[in-house]
């Protein structure tokens, strides 16, 4: 005898899935009833505009006046409030110690080398000594001490050109040698 039902379970599953899909699509056709509450499908364009017109009128009545900001007498919200106290500058992080002056204003007055962490003694224009080691920033252009030898300290400054090229400038600071001769 010929049967309409499939003999294997995979076929039965696909048939069940198809029936569920058909029932679901059939119920979606009745969703119009849920939307307008009457189930009528003959709504005309005139009825739709009659319903939408009162909503548009309500929206026009609730328009608020445009806000205009007046900055007179108010501080600039983008300016640091610490500037007045001398704790910050407008050109980046605060510069301390060896970054107060230009690199050419410092003078190398002493070197401790031959140890694990060599150090250099640099003197600023105010005759104040500063100790620096490899990695210490020196000068206003963010130069960094990269080498310390027995007679010099090498400070490396990096900057970008307008073309985007990275330029590395090694600047040596040497110890002033005293001439021996007079007793």
ChimeraX commands (.cxc) that place a marker at each C-alpha (Angstrom):
marker #1 position 0.00,0.00,0.00 radius 0.5
marker #1 position 1.22,3.46,-0.84 radius 0.5
marker #1 position 1.70,5.88,2.07 radius 0.5
marker #1 position 1.92,9.69,1.97 radius 0.5
marker #1 position 4.05,9.84,5.12 radius 0.5
marker #1 position 7.80,9.46,4.65 radius 0.5
marker #1 position 9.38,6.26,5.96 radius 0.5
marker #1 position 12.48,7.81,7.55 radius 0.5
marker #1 position 12.71,10.33,10.41 radius 0.5
marker #1 position 14.63,12.97,8.41 radius 0.5
marker #1 position 11.81,13.25,5.93 radius 0.5
marker #1 position 9.28,13.43,8.77 radius 0.5
marker #1 position 11.20,16.30,10.35 radius 0.5
marker #1 position 11.30,18.28,7.13 radius 0.5
marker #1 position 7.58,17.71,6.60 radius 0.5
marker #1 position 6.88,18.88,10.16 radius 0.5
marker #1 position 9.03,21.98,9.61 radius 0.5
marker #1 position 7.17,22.82,6.42 radius 0.5
marker #1 position 3.80,22.51,8.19 radius 0.5
marker #1 position 4.93,24.78,11.03 radius 0.5
marker #1 position 6.12,27.32,8.45 radius 0.5
marker #1 position 2.77,27.28,6.65 radius 0.5
marker #1 position 0.80,27.70,9.87 radius 0.5
marker #1 position 3.08,30.59,10.93 radius 0.5
marker #1 position 2.65,32.40,7.61 radius 0.5
marker #1 position -1.09,31.91,7.81 radius 0.5
marker #1 position -1.28,33.59,11.21 radius 0.5
marker #1 position 0.78,36.54,10.04 radius 0.5
marker #1 position -1.98,37.43,7.60 radius 0.5
marker #1 position -4.23,38.18,10.56 radius 0.5
marker #1 position -1.82,40.66,12.16 radius 0.5
marker #1 position -3.80,43.55,10.66 radius 0.5
marker #1 position -6.42,42.88,13.31 radius 0.5
marker #1 position -3.88,43.49,16.04 radius 0.5
marker #1 position -2.76,46.78,14.50 radius 0.5
marker #1 position -6.02,48.66,14.04 radius 0.5
marker #1 position -8.26,46.61,16.35 radius 0.5
marker #1 position -11.01,46.13,13.76 radius 0.5
marker #1 position -9.48,43.72,11.30 radius 0.5
marker #1 position -10.58,45.69,8.26 radius 0.5
marker #1 position -8.26,45.75,5.27 radius 0.5
marker #1 position -9.98,48.57,3.32 radius 0.5
marker #1 position -8.41,51.59,4.92 radius 0.5
marker #1 position -8.18,54.36,2.38 radius 0.5
marker #1 position -5.52,57.01,2.05 radius 0.5
marker #1 position -8.04,59.60,3.22 radius 0.5
marker #1 position -8.61,57.77,6.50 radius 0.5
marker #1 position -4.87,57.43,7.01 radius 0.5
marker #1 position -4.29,61.18,6.61 radius 0.5
marker #1 position -7.19,61.97,8.96 radius 0.5
marker #1 position -5.49,59.89,11.66 radius 0.5
marker #1 position -2.02,61.36,11.00 radius 0.5
marker #1 position -3.12,65.04,10.84 radius 0.5
marker #1 position -3.84,65.53,14.59 radius 0.5
marker #1 position -0.50,63.94,15.47 radius 0.5
marker #1 position 1.34,66.39,13.19 radius 0.5
marker #1 position -0.49,69.36,14.74 radius 0.5
marker #1 position 0.51,68.28,18.25 radius 0.5
marker #1 position 4.15,68.05,17.20 radius 0.5
marker #1 position 4.16,71.59,15.77 radius 0.5
marker #1 position 2.78,73.08,18.99 radius 0.5
marker #1 position 5.55,71.57,21.16 radius 0.5
marker #1 position 8.48,73.27,19.42 radius 0.5
marker #1 position 10.95,74.70,21.96 radius 0.5
marker #1 position 12.97,77.87,21.37 radius 0.5
marker #1 position 16.52,77.36,20.09 radius 0.5
marker #1 position 19.24,77.48,22.78 radius 0.5
marker #1 position 22.07,79.97,22.20 radius 0.5
marker #1 position 25.25,79.80,24.31 radius 0.5
marker #1 position 26.68,83.12,25.51 radius 0.5
marker #1 position 30.32,82.77,26.62 radius 0.5
marker #1 position 30.64,86.30,28.02 radius 0.5
marker #1 position 31.79,86.19,31.63 radius 0.5
marker #1 position 32.48,82.42,31.58 radius 0.5
marker #1 position 35.85,80.69,31.54 radius 0.5
marker #1 position 37.01,78.68,28.52 radius 0.5
marker #1 position 36.01,75.05,29.19 radius 0.5
marker #1 position 38.91,73.76,27.08 radius 0.5
marker #1 position 41.62,75.59,29.02 radius 0.5
marker #1 position 43.24,73.93,32.01 radius 0.5
marker #1 position 42.26,75.42,35.34 radius 0.5
marker #1 position 45.77,74.66,36.63 radius 0.5
marker #1 position 47.46,77.21,34.33 radius 0.5
marker #1 position 46.77,80.09,36.70 radius 0.5
marker #1 position 48.58,78.27,39.49 radius 0.5
marker #1 position 51.71,77.64,37.41 radius 0.5
marker #1 position 51.29,73.87,37.50 radius 0.5
marker #1 position 50.74,73.29,33.79 radius 0.5
marker #1 position 51.77,74.86,30.53 radius 0.5
marker #1 position 49.98,75.04,27.25 radius 0.5
marker #1 position 52.65,73.09,25.34 radius 0.5
marker #1 position 52.36,69.62,26.86 radius 0.5
marker #1 position 53.55,68.07,30.10 radius 0.5
marker #1 position 55.34,70.11,32.73 radius 0.5
marker #1 position 59.08,70.44,32.13 radius 0.5
marker #1 position 61.27,69.94,35.14 radius 0.5
marker #1 position 64.94,69.61,35.93 radius 0.5
marker #1 position 66.96,69.18,32.76 radius 0.5
marker #1 position 64.13,70.28,30.44 radius 0.5
marker #1 position 63.88,73.89,31.61 radius 0.5
marker #1 position 66.49,75.21,29.16 radius 0.5
marker #1 position 67.68,74.56,25.62 radius 0.5
marker #1 position 70.26,71.79,25.25 radius 0.5
marker #1 position 73.07,74.15,24.20 radius 0.5
marker #1 position 72.66,76.10,27.47 radius 0.5
marker #1 position 73.76,73.09,29.56 radius 0.5
marker #1 position 77.41,72.40,30.25 radius 0.5
marker #1 position 78.87,68.98,31.04 radius 0.5
marker #1 position 80.96,69.34,34.21 radius 0.5
marker #1 position 81.49,65.75,35.34 radius 0.5
marker #1 position 81.11,62.09,34.35 radius 0.5
marker #1 position 80.97,58.92,36.41 radius 0.5
marker #1 position 81.57,56.01,34.07 radius 0.5
marker #1 position 82.94,52.48,34.22 radius 0.5
marker #1 position 80.15,51.48,36.61 radius 0.5
marker #1 position 76.89,49.62,36.00 radius 0.5
marker #1 position 74.87,52.83,35.60 radius 0.5
marker #1 position 77.08,55.67,34.32 radius 0.5
marker #1 position 75.99,59.19,35.26 radius 0.5
marker #1 position 76.70,62.71,34.04 radius 0.5
marker #1 position 76.66,65.99,35.91 radius 0.5
marker #1 position 75.18,68.80,33.84 radius 0.5
marker #1 position 75.12,72.45,34.90 radius 0.5
marker #1 position 72.32,74.80,33.82 radius 0.5
marker #1 position 72.64,78.59,33.21 radius 0.5
marker #1 position 71.73,79.25,36.86 radius 0.5
marker #1 position 74.82,77.22,37.93 radius 0.5
marker #1 position 72.65,74.45,39.36 radius 0.5
marker #1 position 73.95,70.91,38.87 radius 0.5
marker #1 position 71.74,68.08,37.63 radius 0.5
marker #1 position 72.56,64.39,37.54 radius 0.5
marker #1 position 71.48,62.49,34.44 radius 0.5
marker #1 position 71.80,58.90,33.32 radius 0.5
marker #1 position 70.98,57.00,30.15 radius 0.5
marker #1 position 67.32,57.63,29.35 radius 0.5
marker #1 position 67.07,61.01,31.08 radius 0.5
marker #1 position 65.39,63.78,29.07 radius 0.5
marker #1 position 67.53,66.88,28.47 radius 0.5
marker #1 position 66.54,70.14,26.76 radius 0.5
marker #1 position 63.27,71.58,25.54 radius 0.5
marker #1 position 63.12,69.32,22.46 radius 0.5
marker #1 position 62.76,66.10,24.48 radius 0.5
marker #1 position 66.34,64.99,23.82 radius 0.5
marker #1 position 67.33,61.80,25.62 radius 0.5
marker #1 position 70.76,60.81,26.95 radius 0.5
marker #1 position 71.72,57.74,24.90 radius 0.5
marker #1 position 75.44,57.30,25.70 radius 0.5
marker #1 position 77.85,58.31,28.46 radius 0.5
marker #1 position 81.60,57.86,27.91 radius 0.5
marker #1 position 84.68,59.11,29.76 radius 0.5
marker #1 position 84.70,62.50,28.04 radius 0.5
marker #1 position 81.25,63.10,26.58 radius 0.5
marker #1 position 77.53,62.58,26.82 radius 0.5
marker #1 position 75.47,61.96,23.67 radius 0.5
marker #1 position 71.95,63.39,23.65 radius 0.5
marker #1 position 69.60,62.18,20.88 radius 0.5
marker #1 position 66.77,64.39,19.66 radius 0.5
marker #1 position 64.12,62.97,17.33 radius 0.5
marker #1 position 61.67,65.02,15.31 radius 0.5
marker #1 position 59.52,64.68,12.20 radius 0.5
marker #1 position 59.83,66.80,9.09 radius 0.5
marker #1 position 56.84,68.16,7.19 radius 0.5
marker #1 position 57.12,65.16,4.85 radius 0.5
marker #1 position 56.71,62.79,7.81 radius 0.5
marker #1 position 60.34,61.60,7.85 radius 0.5
marker #1 position 61.87,60.84,11.25 radius 0.5
marker #1 position 65.11,62.77,11.75 radius 0.5
marker #1 position 67.48,61.64,14.50 radius 0.5
marker #1 position 70.04,64.20,15.69 radius 0.5
marker #1 position 72.86,63.05,17.98 radius 0.5
marker #1 position 74.34,65.99,19.92 radius 0.5
marker #1 position 77.53,65.42,21.93 radius 0.5
marker #1 position 78.20,67.39,25.12 radius 0.5
marker #1 position 81.92,67.22,25.95 radius 0.5
marker #1 position 83.86,67.87,29.10 radius 0.5
marker #1 position 85.96,71.06,29.03 radius 0.5
marker #1 position 89.63,70.06,29.36 radius 0.5
marker #1 position 91.93,72.22,31.47 radius 0.5
marker #1 position 95.32,72.96,30.03 radius 0.5
marker #1 position 98.12,72.04,32.39 radius 0.5
marker #1 position 101.26,74.16,32.37 radius 0.5
marker #1 position 101.18,76.86,35.00 radius 0.5
marker #1 position 101.95,75.79,38.59 radius 0.5
marker link #1:1,2 radius 0.2
marker link #1:2,3 radius 0.2
marker link #1:3,4 radius 0.2
marker link #1:4,5 radius 0.2
marker link #1:5,6 radius 0.2
marker link #1:6,7 radius 0.2
marker link #1:7,8 radius 0.2
marker link #1:8,9 radius 0.2
marker link #1:9,10 radius 0.2
marker link #1:10,11 radius 0.2
marker link #1:11,12 radius 0.2
marker link #1:12,13 radius 0.2
marker link #1:13,14 radius 0.2
marker link #1:14,15 radius 0.2
marker link #1:15,16 radius 0.2
marker link #1:16,17 radius 0.2
marker link #1:17,18 radius 0.2
marker link #1:18,19 radius 0.2
marker link #1:19,20 radius 0.2
marker link #1:20,21 radius 0.2
marker link #1:21,22 radius 0.2
marker link #1:22,23 radius 0.2
marker link #1:23,24 radius 0.2
marker link #1:24,25 radius 0.2
marker link #1:25,26 radius 0.2
marker link #1:26,27 radius 0.2
marker link #1:27,28 radius 0.2
marker link #1:28,29 radius 0.2
marker link #1:29,30 radius 0.2
marker link #1:30,31 radius 0.2
marker link #1:31,32 radius 0.2
marker link #1:32,33 radius 0.2
marker link #1:33,34 radius 0.2
marker link #1:34,35 radius 0.2
marker link #1:35,36 radius 0.2
marker link #1:36,37 radius 0.2
marker link #1:37,38 radius 0.2
marker link #1:38,39 radius 0.2
marker link #1:39,40 radius 0.2
marker link #1:40,41 radius 0.2
marker link #1:41,42 radius 0.2
marker link #1:42,43 radius 0.2
marker link #1:43,44 radius 0.2
marker link #1:44,45 radius 0.2
marker link #1:45,46 radius 0.2
marker link #1:46,47 radius 0.2
marker link #1:47,48 radius 0.2
marker link #1:48,49 radius 0.2
marker link #1:49,50 radius 0.2
marker link #1:50,51 radius 0.2
marker link #1:51,52 radius 0.2
marker link #1:52,53 radius 0.2
marker link #1:53,54 radius 0.2
marker link #1:54,55 radius 0.2
marker link #1:55,56 radius 0.2
marker link #1:56,57 radius 0.2
marker link #1:57,58 radius 0.2
marker link #1:58,59 radius 0.2
marker link #1:59,60 radius 0.2
marker link #1:60,61 radius 0.2
marker link #1:61,62 radius 0.2
marker link #1:62,63 radius 0.2
marker link #1:63,64 radius 0.2
marker link #1:64,65 radius 0.2
marker link #1:65,66 radius 0.2
marker link #1:66,67 radius 0.2
marker link #1:67,68 radius 0.2
marker link #1:68,69 radius 0.2
marker link #1:69,70 radius 0.2
marker link #1:70,71 radius 0.2
marker link #1:71,72 radius 0.2
marker link #1:72,73 radius 0.2
marker link #1:73,74 radius 0.2
marker link #1:74,75 radius 0.2
marker link #1:75,76 radius 0.2
marker link #1:76,77 radius 0.2
marker link #1:77,78 radius 0.2
marker link #1:78,79 radius 0.2
marker link #1:79,80 radius 0.2
marker link #1:80,81 radius 0.2
marker link #1:81,82 radius 0.2
marker link #1:82,83 radius 0.2
marker link #1:83,84 radius 0.2
marker link #1:84,85 radius 0.2
marker link #1:85,86 radius 0.2
marker link #1:86,87 radius 0.2
marker link #1:87,88 radius 0.2
marker link #1:88,89 radius 0.2
marker link #1:89,90 radius 0.2
marker link #1:90,91 radius 0.2
marker link #1:91,92 radius 0.2
marker link #1:92,93 radius 0.2
marker link #1:93,94 radius 0.2
marker link #1:94,95 radius 0.2
marker link #1:95,96 radius 0.2
marker link #1:96,97 radius 0.2
marker link #1:97,98 radius 0.2
marker link #1:98,99 radius 0.2
marker link #1:99,100 radius 0.2
marker link #1:100,101 radius 0.2
marker link #1:101,102 radius 0.2
marker link #1:102,103 radius 0.2
marker link #1:103,104 radius 0.2
marker link #1:104,105 radius 0.2
marker link #1:105,106 radius 0.2
marker link #1:106,107 radius 0.2
marker link #1:107,108 radius 0.2
marker link #1:108,109 radius 0.2
marker link #1:109,110 radius 0.2
marker link #1:110,111 radius 0.2
marker link #1:111,112 radius 0.2
marker link #1:112,113 radius 0.2
marker link #1:113,114 radius 0.2
marker link #1:114,115 radius 0.2
marker link #1:115,116 radius 0.2
marker link #1:116,117 radius 0.2
marker link #1:117,118 radius 0.2
marker link #1:118,119 radius 0.2
marker link #1:119,120 radius 0.2
marker link #1:120,121 radius 0.2
marker link #1:121,122 radius 0.2
marker link #1:122,123 radius 0.2
marker link #1:123,124 radius 0.2
marker link #1:124,125 radius 0.2
marker link #1:125,126 radius 0.2
marker link #1:126,127 radius 0.2
marker link #1:127,128 radius 0.2
marker link #1:128,129 radius 0.2
marker link #1:129,130 radius 0.2
marker link #1:130,131 radius 0.2
marker link #1:131,132 radius 0.2
marker link #1:132,133 radius 0.2
marker link #1:133,134 radius 0.2
marker link #1:134,135 radius 0.2
marker link #1:135,136 radius 0.2
marker link #1:136,137 radius 0.2
marker link #1:137,138 radius 0.2
marker link #1:138,139 radius 0.2
marker link #1:139,140 radius 0.2
marker link #1:140,141 radius 0.2
marker link #1:141,142 radius 0.2
marker link #1:142,143 radius 0.2
marker link #1:143,144 radius 0.2
marker link #1:144,145 radius 0.2
marker link #1:145,146 radius 0.2
marker link #1:146,147 radius 0.2
marker link #1:147,148 radius 0.2
marker link #1:148,149 radius 0.2
marker link #1:149,150 radius 0.2
marker link #1:150,151 radius 0.2
marker link #1:151,152 radius 0.2
marker link #1:152,153 radius 0.2
marker link #1:153,154 radius 0.2
marker link #1:154,155 radius 0.2
marker link #1:155,156 radius 0.2
marker link #1:156,157 radius 0.2
marker link #1:157,158 radius 0.2
marker link #1:158,159 radius 0.2
marker link #1:159,160 radius 0.2
marker link #1:160,161 radius 0.2
marker link #1:161,162 radius 0.2
marker link #1:162,163 radius 0.2
marker link #1:163,164 radius 0.2
marker link #1:164,165 radius 0.2
marker link #1:165,166 radius 0.2
marker link #1:166,167 radius 0.2
marker link #1:167,168 radius 0.2
marker link #1:168,169 radius 0.2
marker link #1:169,170 radius 0.2
marker link #1:170,171 radius 0.2
marker link #1:171,172 radius 0.2
marker link #1:172,173 radius 0.2
marker link #1:173,174 radius 0.2
marker link #1:174,175 radius 0.2
marker link #1:175,176 radius 0.2
marker link #1:176,177 radius 0.2
marker link #1:177,178 radius 0.2
marker link #1:178,179 radius 0.2
marker link #1:179,180 radius 0.2
marker link #1:180,181 radius 0.2
marker link #1:181,182 radius 0.2
marker link #1:182,183 radius 0.2
view
